[in-house]
């Protein structure tokens, strides 16, 4: 949670809950068309990997979104985490 009571949401959680689960899409079905390693997609879905610009473009193409959507999720997550770390300063 951050100071306003909202928790930081990792882009991998959004990917999983808003795209993969509703579509019944296993990790392999996203890894293959994006040409991104399955292990890396797995880490992303587990909120253990950051989204880089290249992956944002690939996700946007295959999920009919925009790279900006994914990069915004990542930067918002990063900013909220940093705010939590610096809250006591």
N, C-alpha and C positions, 0 to 999 in steps of 0.2 A: 504494500500500500504506500501511496505517497501522502504528502501532507493534506491533500484535499480528500483523502479517503479512497481514491481510486487506485487500483493496482496497475502496475506496468504490464502491458500486454505485448508479448513477444510476437514478431511477425510469423514465426513458425506455428504458434497457436492459432492465429488467424488462418493461415494456410490450411491447417488441419481441420479446424472446426467449420470454416466457411466455404471451403472448396473441396477438400479431399473426402471428408466424411459424407457430405450431402451427395456427392457424385459416386460414392462407393469406390473411390480411386485408391488403390494401393500405391505405396511408394514407388514401386517399379514402373507403374503406369505413368508416373510423372517424370521419373528419372530418364526413361528412354527417349521420349520426344524432346526433352530439354537438353539432352546430351550432357547431363550432369550426373556425377557419380551417385549411385543409389545410397551409399553410405553417408554422403553429404546431405542428401534430402532427408534421410532418416535422422541425422543430427539436427537439422533445421526443425523438423516436426517435433523433436524432443526439446526444442528451445536451447540447443547447445551450439548453434552456429548462427553467425550474423549473415544478413543478406548483403551481398556486394552488388555493385552496379550490373555486372555481367549476369548474375543470377536473376536480378530484378527484371532485366530485359527478357530473359528466357521464360520466366514465370508469366510475365505480361503477355507474351506471344501465345503461350499455350493455355492460359486461363482467361483470355479476353479481358485483361485489365491494362493498366499502364505501368511502366517502370517507376514512375513517380509515386504511384500508390504504394508499392513495396518499399521504396526508399524512404518515403514518409513514415511508414510504420516503423522502420528500423531506427530512423533518427529520433522519432518521438519516444520510442522505447529507451534508446540510449540516453536521451536528455532526462527522462524521468528517473532513470537509475542514477544518473549523476546528481540530480537534485536531492535524491535520498541520501547519497553519500555526503553531500555538503550541507545537509539540513541543520546540522549542529554548529556550523561555523559562524 
